Structure formats: structure tokens, C-alpha cells
Amino acid sequence: MNYLPIRLIALLLGMCAAQRHVQVQDGPLVRAEGYHITIWCNVSGYSGSTQQNFEWSIYLPSAPERQIQIVSTNDPDYPYAVYGSRVRNKEVYVERIDGDSALLHITNLQLADTGEYECHTPNTESTYWGSYNAKGNLTVIPDTLSAVSVPQTLSKVEGDSLELVCEVSKQTFQHTHVAVAWYLQKGDQNLKVISLTRDFILRSGESFKQRQASGDVRLDKIGVTSFKLTIYQLQASDQGEFYCEAREWIQDPDRSWYTIATKRTDKTMVNIKATDKSFNVQLENERRVFTAGDTMELRCVIEAQNIQDRYFSVLWIFNGTPIANIGRNAVPTVKVEYTARDHLGYVRFAKETDTTYLLKIYHAQLEDSGKYHCRATEHEKTVTGEFIARHTNKSTKVLINVQPVKSSLSTTVTSNTTKVLEGNSLQFNCEVRSAVRSHSRLSVTWQLINKQKQVTDIISLEQDGTQVIGTLYRKRVANGDVRLTKPRPDSFVLQLHNSAMLDDGEYVCTVAEWIMNVGGDWQRIGEKSAHIVAMVTPLETGFSVTAITRTPSVIYNNAFELQCFIRPIYPSRVSVAVTWKFQPAGSRNNYDIVTFAHDTSISWGDKATDFANKTMIIKAMSNIVRLVISKASDLEAGKYQCIAELWHQNQMHQWVKKTNKSSNILEVKVKPPDCRLKVKQMKRNIVVKENDNIHFDCVITNQTRPDSQFSVQWYIQRSLEKDDKLILISNRDGVVEYKDWLRRDKKKERLQAAKPLSGHYTLVLLKADIVDSGKYYCHVEEWLLNPNNIWYKVGENVSGLTSVTVQRPESNLQTVKTEKSITVLEDKPIQLECKISNRTKLDSQLSVVWYAQGTLEQVRHPILSLNRNSVFEYGSSENNSASLRDRLQFEKMTNELYSLILQQATPADTGTYFCYVEEWLLDPNDVWYKLGEDQSGLTTVTVQQPEFKMQVDKTELNISVPEKDLFQLGCNVTHRTQDNSQFAVSWFAWKVKEGADQRESILKIDHNSVFGFDVSLDGAEGMKERLQLERPSNGFYSLTVQNSASSDTGYYYCHVEEWIQNANNIWYKLGEDESGLVMITVQDRGSSLQEAICSNDALFYFIFFYPFPIFGILLIAILLTRYKTLNSQKKSDGKNGVPLLWIKEPAVTYSPTSLEPPDFRIGPGSLG
């Protein structure tokens, strides 16, 4: 039986069972930044060790082909540096599940962790079979999940409702679901209240299932992002901290859901107080001792839970007798004893709040003293709506004591006007203090006791508000000069305006306290008096006048002020008239300038016409009169004095002059202003380039007056000149006058004077020249108009020096210094560049000279020059110039790039080249001058001859010929360098003579087709007559030796030289080559052909083996040679297509103009 198929099947099954397979968690996975992720990796189908190793790597999206090693279970040095620190910190690690399963942990995901993860398991078998790694993608997205709930502390009562709101939002672009759950934390225990799952299903916790089913626990979505938790009928077990938790879920490729983000809100503390049906009753009052007539308040306060949902009635009890009842509907029922007082409003029973009930007694009486308490009864509402009294509780008793009224009256009189000037106001304040003034009334009486001790009633205010006026004061009260006011209940103010001398004396304030008895009559319970002395000073006492000024010395056109102070300050009913007098300087007479009368009218003196237009008189205050004089001049210089008259109104309101006073004398001097002119003194050093513009500034930093005008003169100091030269003058009217420091025809064109700003003068010198160097400054004169409109010079000043140095510009000419090496073939063009990288000015002109230095030359020589006027000059001599003119081509590519092309390069052109550049500028006098020069980097040029490509056929032959026969020697040039190249061919033979090899020269043909023989050799001389040369084609030569002899036996070959013509039409040898050896054996006639062939092995092989391939090659070579010969006959050096290999000797002549080719054949004896 054949078991081979069974064995093959078993082998295949074994191989399949042992095939390694690595799997990782299906991707792509999406996880949020900052969270923990695990990715599993399993390996199966392995053999060998049961403990497999795992190596994790990542391929980032930015470099998907580059592997970055993360962590390995085997190699601690496996991680790359970017993951090394995270692996050491256990932020990234591998957890083994078992020998062939592991988890990759990343505890704190970063956005940079996005990529393709690869799990690799190193081979543990002797062969490789199966897969050893697997890959999965991971995308890390920002954590945008947000959960917010306002933290607070709430106090609730059992049975209340609780509402909490949680704001949950996300901004994830991937498709994710959000789950929201509310938790109650009680110590270390977290109880789930209710949740909305990712599938939008409501689920309650175990402790709240029944309450959710009954509707007491709800979770509602009240907006796009708002989730509200509602708990009705709070229980004591609900006390604790509530918080909201949001989870964001995403579905992995294996269809399982995974939490990628979790957020918890701040906690809200909820305190729940258990419900208590009991209640307490307390009686509250602020005082227990009252005075008859006071207001007494008592409050009954009920303390109970949920009092707003309960019903109470309150009964007030006095000395054991009910006096009023406030029902559950807050309506009071008053007992008979208090009905009359209730109607009069002297007693009030009311419910102020749900917990407070009020008893208020107005005008408490002595019989209201006793014990008070309240009793509260709770009423329960039945199903039928009726109320049943259930529980009753009462407060403690409070003893109230109502005492009779006792007066504690006290009075004081104060005043800040106890000493006043006649006509001023007197004011007295009578302050009252009384312990019972809350329900008592006060009356006040004011009296005056004069120096004769006579008492006069001024005014009174009764307790009922009635005012009583004394007989002597009725008219003054009617005029408003006497007033009694009561700004506060305990204050009485007496005011006496327009005081007179009769008001001098002692003032008495008498206050009486009154209360109203039960019958409505007033009863005086006390009286007190207070005294104060007031003095009235006559009006003229202390009257004085003082004149002052702050400007005793005045500048032209300025204003000065004189002030007249009157002492003391008088009331409005007193007026002061003021007259200003003036005595001019140098005069003894004075006159009135102006009078400010007591009725505020103003009148000017007869001689004060000059003052009227420039003077103001101002009464700033009641006691100050100011005289302000503007535009001071010499006419206002002199002495000033003010006269004051005191006027007042009598009782008939008529103005009466009381007295007058004269002030001190003031002397005022008027003078021109001091010069404050200042010009900026800053020194400057300016270095400018020729043709630049020079700016000069003359800045006036300070001036005497804003309306000053200036004359500005500009000067220059030169080192070789003694005096400063005046450039120009700009007078105060702005007219510019040019001076002769420049040539007359240039001064206005090169100078620009301006005044761009007030006090700022500028001078611009255009197109600076070398001779403009020097020190410049401005000379400023300040002018003002005096008060008589005449100009006068206030002063002068000069600016700081501006040192100017005019230089010709520094040369910034720069050429590119890069050195280059160029290799070109002979007869090809050489291109040279001259690049200017920088120049001083764009309008400058350049001259360029190209230099060359041959390899063997010691001195450089110019080959082309281009001056600034674009004129060319070739070479350094006439001969050189003529040869270069035809070969040089110049181009100006750009303003900075010049190109020189040397056509038809020859080896003589090998050397170094560079350009020499000069920059020229135009000076202000229109003369060109050389500013700078620079030289480019060297360009090394190597001109190479053409690559030698000529080849001569190397075929070696063995030829045997009978004596006296001929033999032919072929020389075939198979390749040539150029089509127009020429050949020099020499034939040589190696022969054995006297036991040694010797080389004989047979025939030479140079490149000009001139024949030559080496006559020193007998062999060559002897063969001369037997030679015949043919040239069947260009490059193929055939030499026939006739009448062969045994001495012709030897090795023959041809030596070929290739000659080409350079650009200067000079021929030179490019290279040389030799053909293969041809063995010629000349046999004696006596030997048979068979002997000759059999005795010579080379001849045997030559006859029987070589002919076929040789003839094939020769046939191909002949055909190719003929084809090339036909194409190149027109290019050959001969004329009219005739070959060049003619024999030059006396017997043969050839004219280049001949139309027929000469005969190539040379017969025996023709070479004589």
C-alpha cells in the first residue's frame, strides 16, 4: 500500500496547526485625551516556550513608514527616547494576562499618541511560519465632555421637594453617546439615584426603584444640555451630598461600547429636618416697664414645623381674663372691656406673620399694669372641610409695670453769633432733653433782658403750635427779621436778622413740658429756663482799607492788577463805595480814574480817557474791588490809591453814609520785557556724501512773547577763512535775501529756506560739494511792537554749530569673487561672466576690462576693454587685436552682468581669466571721476584636445608565399576622431638577422601624403623598387611587395598617426596606433605545396581554419570602409575628391587642380 498521500496530508495538518498567528484589538479605536487605555494582543499557533514576549511600536500619521518603539516585555532598552520617560514612570507599560496574551497600558493619553500601533512577538521556533505582528489604529481626540452643577447647601424639611440641575455638553466630532446619572453620597457609600443610559433608558438605583415607580423620583431633560433631578416627598434617608456624573460612550469596531470620558460635578449638600407636630409658644417684648402714655407692644410667637400648612388661633389673656382672640383666619375678636379703646384706636390685635401675633396698646395707662400671656390652639382640617381643635399650648406670663409720668426736663442755649457787627444776624438754639417727650408736648418762650435789666417778650410757641409775638417785635416779625423755628422736636431756634444796637443784651429761653390727660386737657409737668448773652458791635468799628498789587513792575503790553481790600466783611445791607485815584509818574497832580458806587454803578473820571479803554473794575467779593489794566505802557506808570466809603440802610431802608477811609499808595513801574530768546544749542557733526542734500535746523526753544517776530541769518565758518560768511537772511516779514557766498548763478538753485513750524526755521543745501564743508549756524533776532505800535529789537541769540564734512561717497563696488574652473573642448566657445554684486549708485557708470594669463605666461594681458562710454578695445597689440576681434563676442545681460564669449577655443587659450571693473561718478561740477575699482574671482579655463578615438585593425595573419611572388599588407583605420582628420602611415618589419630581431622601416607617408624612406636601412632601400601602395578608401591602405625573396620573411605591421587642424589652421598630431602583426613567410620554389603547408603549423591553421572568419570580417570591414569613403570623399584634404596618398618623387607629379586622380600603382623599377 502507498502511504505517501496520507503522510503528506498529515504533514500539512501539522504545519497548519503550528502556524503562528498574532491578533490585536480591532481598530480604529477612538479615545479621549487624558484617560487610560488598554489594547490587547494575543498570539496563538506557536511552539516552544509558553512564555511569549511582546514588543509594541507606533507609526505616526506624519511619518507612516517610520517605526517608533514603545515598550517590550523582554528588552528594557527597547523604547525610543520619546517614550523612554513615560515607560520609566509607568505611564506606559505591558500587563501580562497569561503566557500568550498581554495588555498595553497608556495611563494618560496624549494627542500625540494618535497612530498605528503594532504588536510584535519574537520568534521562539527554529523556523518562521505564520504572522509575527499585527497592527491597529488609535485616534486620540480632545476631551470636550463637560458636566456642571452649582454647588450649594440646602436645608429641607421632611416631605419637601428637591430639584437639582446638571448641565452636560460635549463637542466631539465622532458619533458618541452621553449617559447622565445622579448619585447620593452618604459617607463612604455612593447610592445611584437615577440615570439616563447611553441608550436613553431611565434606570433608578436599588434604593429608589419604588419611589421612581410612584413618580416621586424623576430625571427630566429640560433643554439641549440640562438634566433635572426631582425628588418629591423628601425622606430623612435622603440627607447627604448629591452630585451628577456624565459619561461619554463610543462604539468600537467589535460593536462593543466603551467609556472614553467621565466627568463629575461639584456636590450639593442637602440637610433634611424631620417633621415634628409639636409646637412652642413664647411671649416676646422689648420692655417691661413703661411710663403712662407710652406705646406698649407684646408679641406671641409660635414655633412649629411647616407652620404655613397648619392652622392656629391665639387668645390674649390679661390677669387671667381673656381680652381678645385672633382666630385661625387672623380676624380678632375683642372682649367688652377693650371695645371702647379698640374703637378709639388705642389698642390693636393682629397677626403679623404665620408665627407672630401682636398686642399693641397706645397711651398706656396705670391700670394696664399686670400679667399678660397668650394661648395658642392648633386646628386640624377634616376631610369634610371642618376644623377641629387638637392641641393647645400657652406662653409664660410676663409682668408689665406702667408708671406715672415724671418730668426730667433740661434746656441749654447755644449760639455761634454771640458777638456780631451791627446789621448782622443773631441766632440762638435752645436744646431740650426730656424722658417723656415721646408722648408729651413742649412750649417755649424767648425774652430779652437789656443792660437796664428790663425784660421784653420777643416770641413764644405754645404746646399746641400757637405762636405769640411780643408787642415791640411785631413789625420786625412781619418784615421777616425775627423768626422762631422748630427744626427738631427737641430744638427751638430764634433768628434776629438786621440786628440793631437795641438787640444787645441777655436772651432767655423758657421751656415747659405738657401732657394730655385721659379727659383731653393739657397738664404742665415741668418747666426749665436757659440764658445766653449777645453783643452787637457798631458798624464802623474796625473799618479799614488796604491796597495791594502783585505786579509793581509791569512789562510792556502786559496787564497788571490792583486790589482794594475793605475790612471787615459787611452784610448785604451794608455797601462800600470805592474810588481809584492815579498820580502819573513825574507829576504831582492826581485825578480820579473810576468810582464803584454803593449802588454798584460805575463812573469814570474826567481825565481817565486813556484808562477807560483798557481798564476793568471788578468787585470780586463784598470786600474786594479789583482794578485790572491791560496793555500797560509808560502812560500807566505812576502811583495809585483807593478811597472807600461805608454806606448802610436805616430802618426806613434809605442809604446813609457812615464814614470813609483812604488806602496806602501803590507805585507801579512799566518797562520793556526782558529778553527770553533761546535758540537750540545742540552741536552736530554731519558727514554727507557728495551730491547729497544737507538739512539745517534753527529751533527757537523759548521766546519773550507769543507775538514775537524773528529775523534769521544763516552763516558758515570755513577753516581757511578769517570771517564768517553770511549765506542768507530771512527777515521778520519772511522775505529771503540771498548773499554772495555762492556763485550768483547757483545760489537760488541750491538753497531752500523754509519755516515749517512756528519757531522752526530750516535751510536745505542741495547737491553738496566738497567746498561746502564747514561749520554752519543761525543768528536770530527777536522783535516786538511796543504799546505805541513801533518795532523794537528785544534781543538776539545764535544756535549751536553744525559741523559739515562733505565726502565723496565710499566705493561700494563689489564683484563676485567666486572662483571657477571651466573645461571646454578645442574649437568650442568659452563663456566668461563678470557679475557686479553691489555698486555705489545706480546712476554710476562702469568700465570693464577682461584679462587673461596663459599657463606658461608670467604676465597677464588684456583681451577686451569696455570703457564707461561703451567703447570697445581688443587685445594689447595690433596683431592681437585683429585676431581677437573675430573670436570675441561681448554681451551685457543686465546692468550687473557682463558676458564674454571666446569662440573656437584652442589649447593656447588655456589659462586664468578675470575682469577688472571701475566705477565712475559725476561730481556737482559735471566732471566724471573714478570712484572705485574691483576685480572678480579667477576663472581657470582648460581647453582639451578632442578625445583620441582612432583605432587600427589588430588582426594578426600568417601568410606564406613562394619566392618571386607578391604579397599584400593591409592597414585599416576602423575608427577616427574627426571626419576631417588626416593620417600619417608608416610600415615596419621585424626580421631575424645575425641571430637577433631587428626592426626595419619600409615606407612612411605623412599627413600631407608625402612619401619617405629610411635609406639608412639596406632592407628598405632594397625593397623600394618592389613596393606598390594603394588607398582603396579613406582610412584603408594596401601595400604590395612584389618579387618576394627569402629575406622578406618577417613580421610586418603599420603605425598610424592621426592629425587634426586647430582654430588657427595649424595641424598637430592627436594620437597614434599600430596594426596587428602579419607573419610573412617566403618559401623556396623547390619545396612542394604540401610540404610547405604540413611543415608549418601556422600555415596549416591559416589555410584550413582561419580563412572563413577572416574572410567574413574582411568583407564586412571592406563594405564599411567603402561606405565611409564615399561619404567622406568630399571632406577629404584632397581636391576634387581625389585621395591624398600620392607618391611624391620626380617621376610622378600631381596638381591639386587636376580633375583626374593619379595612378596609385608603382611597378617594379618605378621607384628609382
Residue, then its C-alpha position, 0 to 999 in steps of 0.5 A: m500500500n502507498y502511504l505517501p498521500i496520507r503522510l503528506i496530508a498529515l504533514l500539512l495538518g501539522m504545519c497548519a496547526a503550528q502556524r503562528h498567528v498574532q491578533v490585536q484589538d480591532g481598530p480604529l479605536v477612538r479615545a479621549e485625551g487624558y484617560h487610560i487605555t488598554i489594547w490587547c494582543n494575543v498570539s496563538g499557533y506557536s511552539g516552544s516556550t509558553q512564555q511569549n514576549f511582546e514588543w509594541s511600536i507606533y507609526l505616526p500619521s506624519a511619518p507612516e513608514r517610520q517605526i517608533q518603539i514603545v515598550s517590550t516585555n523582554d528588552p528594557d532598552y527597547p523604547y525610543a527616547v520619546y517614550g523612554s520617560r513615560v515607560r520609566n514612570k509607568e505611564v506606559y507599560v505591558e500587563r501580562i494576562d497569561g503566557d500568550s496574551a498581554l495588555l498595553h497600558i497608556t495611563n494618560l493619553q496624549l494627542a500625540d499618541t494618535g497612530e498605528y500601533e503594532c504588536h510584535t512577538p519574537n520568534t521562539e521556533s527554529t523556523y518562521w511560519g505564520s504572522y509575527n505582528a499585527k497592527g491597529n489604529l488609535t485616534v486620540i481626540p480632545d476631551t470636550l465632555s463637560a458636566v456642571s452643577v452649582p454647588q450649594t447647601l440646602s436645608k429641607v424639611e421632611g416631605d419637601s421637594l428637591e430639584l437639582v440641575c446638571e448641565v452636560s455638553k460635549q463637542t466631539f466630532q465622532h458619533t458618541h453617546v452621553a449617559v447622565a446619572w445622579y448619585l447620593q453620597k452618604g459617607d463612604q457609600n455612593l447610592k445611584v439615584i437615577s440615570l439616563t443610559r447611553d441608550f436613553i433608558l431611565r434606570s433608578g438605583e436599588s434604593f429608589k426603584q419604588r419611589q421612581a415607580s410612584g413618580d416621586v423620583r424623576l430625571d427630566k431633560i429640560g433643554v439641549t444640555s440640562f438634566k433635572l433631578t426631582i425628588y418629591q416627598l423628601q425622606a430623612s434617608d435622603q440627607g447627604e451630598f448629591y452630585c451628577e456624573a456624565r459619561e461619554w460612550i463610543q462604539d468600537p469596531d467589535r460593536s462593543w461600547y466603551t467609556i472614553a470620558t467621565k466627568r463629575t460635578d461639584k456636590t450639593m449638600v442637602n440637610i433634611k429636618a424631620t417633621d415634628k407636630s409639636f409646637n412652642v409658644q413664647l411671649e416676646n417684648e422689648r420692655r417691661v416697664f413703661t411710663a403712662g402714655d407710652t406705646m406698649e407692644l407684646r408679641c406671641v410667637i409660635e414655633a412649629q414645623n411647616i407652620q404655613d400648612r397648619y392652622f392656629s388661633v391665639l387668645w390674649i389673656f390679661n390677669g387671667t381674663p381673656i381680652a381678645n382672640i385672633g382666630r385661625n383666619a387672623v380676624p380678632t375678636v375683642k372682649v367688652e372691656y377693650t371695645a371702647r379703646d379698640h374703637l378709639g384706636y388705642v389698642r390693636f390685635a393682629k397677626e403679623t406673620d404665620t408665627t407672630y401675633l401682636l398686642k399693641i396698646y397706645h397711651a398706656q395707662l396705670e391700670d394696664s399694669g399686670k400679667y399678660h400671656c397668650r394661648a395658642t390652639e392648633h386646628e386640624k382640617t377634616v376631610t369634610g372641610e371642618f376644623i377641629a381643635r387638637h392641641t393647645n399650648k400657652s406662653t409664660k406670663v410676663l409682668i408689665n409695670v406702667q408708671p406715672v409720668k415724671s418730668s426730667l426736663s433740661t434746656t441749654v442755649t447755644s449760639n455761634t453769633t454771640k458777638v456780631l457787627e451791627g446789621n448782622s444776624l443773631q441766632f440762638n438754639c435752645e436744646v431740650r432733653s426730656a424722658v417723656r417727650s415721646h408722648s408729651r408736648l413742649s412750649v417755649t418762650w424767648q425774652l430779652i433782658n437789656k443792660q437796664k435789666q428790663v425784660t421784653d417778650i420777643i416770641s413764644l410757641e405754645q404746646d399746641g403750635t400757637q405762636v405769640i409775638g411780643t408787642l415791640y417785635r411785631k413789625r420786625v416779625a412781619n418784615g421777616d427779621v425775627r423768626l422762631t423755628k422748630p427744626r427738631p422736636d427737641s430744638f427751638v431756634l430764634q433768628l434776629h436778622n438786621s440786628a440793631m444796637l437795641d438787640d444787645g443784651e441777655y436772651v432767655c429761653t423758657v421751656a415747659e413740658w405738657i401732657m394730655n390727660v385721659g379727659g383731653d386737657w393739657q397738664r404742665i409737668g415741668e418747666k426749665s429756663a436757659h440764658i445766653v448773652a449777645m453783643v452787637t458791635p457798631l458798624e464802623t468799628g474796625f473799618s479799614v482799607t488796604a491796597i495791594t498789587r502783585t505786579p509793581s513792575v509791569i512789562y510792556n503790553n502786559a496787564f497788571e492788577l490792583q486790589c482794594f481790600i475793605r475790612p471787615i466783611y459787611p452784610s448785604r445791607v451794608s455797601v462800600a463805595v470805592t474810588w481809584k485815584f492815579q498820580p502819573a509818574g513825574s507829576r504831582n497832580n492826581y485825578d480820579i480814574v473810576t468810582f464803584a458806587h454803593d449802588t454798584s454803578i460805575s463812573w469814570g473820571d474826567k481825565a481817565t480817557d486813556f484808562a477807560n479803554k483798557t481798564m476793568i473794575i471788578k468787585a470780586m467779593s463784598n470786600i474786594v474791588r479789583l482794578v485790572i489794566s491791560k496793555a500797560s505802557d509808560l502812560e500807566a506808570g505812576k502811583y495809585q490809591c483807593i478811597a472807600e466809603l461805608w454806606h448802610q440802610n436805616q430802618m426806613h431802608q434809605w442809604v446813609k453814609k457812615t464814614n470813609k477811609s483812604s488806602n496806602i499808595l501803590e507805585v507801579k513801574v512799566k518797562p520793556p520785557d526782558c529778553r527770553l530768546k533761546v535758540k537750540q544749542m545742540k552741536r552736530n557733526i554731519v558727514v554727507k556724501e557728495n551730491d547729497n542734500i544737507h538739512f539745517d535746523c534753527v529751533i527757537t526753544n523759548q521766546t519773550r512773547p507769543d507775538s514775537q517776530f524773528s529775523v534769521q541769518w544763516y552763516i558758515q565758518r570755513s577753516l581757511e577763512k578769517d570771517d564768517k560768511l553770511i549765506l542768507i537772511s530771512n527777515r521778520d516779514g519772511v522775505v529771503e535775501y540771498k548773499d554772495w557766498l555762492r556763485r550768483d548763478k547757483k545760489k537760488e538753485r541750491l538753497q531752500a529756506a523754509k519755516p515749517l513750524s512756528g519757531h522752526y526755521t530750516l535751510v536745505l543745501l542741495k547737491a553738496d560739494i566738497v567746498d561746502s564743508g564747514k561749520y554752519y549756524c543761525h543768528v536770530e533776532e527777536w522783535l516786538l511792537n511796543p504799546n505805541n505800535i513801533w518795532y523794537k529789537v528785544g534781543e538776539n541769540v545764535s544756535g549751536l554749530t553744525s559741523v559739515t564734512v562733505q565726502r565723496p561717497e565710499s566705493n561700494l563696488q563689489t564683484v563676485k569673487t567666486e572662483k571657477s574652473i571651466t573645461v571646454l573642448e578645442d574649437k568650442p566657445i568659452q563663456l566668461e561672466c563678470k557679475i557686479s554684486n553691489r555698486t555705489k549708485l545706480d546712476s554710476q557708470l562702469s568700465v570693464v576690462w577682461y584679462a587673461q594669463g596663459t599657463l606658461e605666461q608670467v604676465r597677464h594681458p588684456i583681451l577686451s576693454l569696455n570703457r564707461n562710454s561703451v567703447f570697445e578695445y581688443g587685445s594689447s597689440e595690433n596683431n592681437s587685436a585683429s585676431l581677437r576681434d573675430r573670436l570675441q563676442f561681448e554681451k551685457m545681460t543686465n546692468e550687473l552682468y557682463s558676458l564674454i564669449l571666446q569662440q573656437a577655443t584652442p589649447a593656447d587659450t588655456g589659462t586664468y581669466f578675470c575682469y577688472v571693473e571701475e566705477w565712475l561718478l559725476d561730481p556737482n561740477d559735471v566732471w566724471y571721476k573714478l570712484g572705485e575699482d574691483q576685480s572678480g574671482l579667477t576663472t581657470v579655463t582648460v581647453q582639451q584636445p578632442e578625445f583620441k578615438m582612432q583605432v587600427d585593425k589588430t588582426e594578426l595573419n600568417i601568410s606564406v608565399p613562394e619566392k618571386d611572388l607578391f604579397q599584400l599588407g593591409c592597414n585599416v583605420t576602423h575608427r577616427t576622431q574627426d571626419n576631417s582628420q588626416f593620417a600619417v602611415s608608416w610600415f615596419a618589419w621585424k626580421v631575424k638577422e645575425g641571430a637577433d630581431q631587428r626592426e626595419s622601416i619600409l615606407k612612411i607617408d605623412h599627413n600631407s601624403v608625402f612619401g619617405f624612406d629610411v635609406s639608412l636601412d639596406g632592407a628598405e632601400g632594397m625593397k623600394e623598387r618592389l613596393q606598390l601602395e594603394r588607398p582603396s578608401n579613406g582610412f584603408y591602405s594596401l601595400t604590395v611587395q612584389n618579387s618576394a625573396s627569402s629575406d622578406t620573411g618577417y613580421y610586418y605591421c603599420h603605425v598610424e598617426e592621426w592629425i587634426q587642424n586647430a582654430n588657427n589652421i595649424w595641424y598637430k598630431l592627436g594620437e597614434d596606433e599600430s596594426g596587428l602583426v602579419m607573419i610573412t613567410v617566403q618559401d623556396r620554389g623547390s619545396s612542394l605545396q604540401e610540404a610547405i603547408c604540413s611543415n608549418d603549423a601556422l600555415f596549416y591553421f591559416i589555410f584550413f581554419y582561419p580563412f572563413p572568419i577572416f574572410g567574413i570580417l574582411l568583407i564586412a570591414i571592406l563594405l564599411t570602409r567603402y561606405k565611409t569613403l564615399n561619404s567622406q570623399k568630399k571632406s577629404d584634404g584632397k581636391n576634387g575628391v581625389p585621395l591624398l596618398w600620392i607618391k611624391e618623387p620626380a617621376v610622378t607629379y600631381s596638381p591639386t587642380s587636376l580633375e583626374p586622380p593619379d595612378f596609385r600603382i608603382g611597378p617594379g623599377s618605378l621607384g628609382 
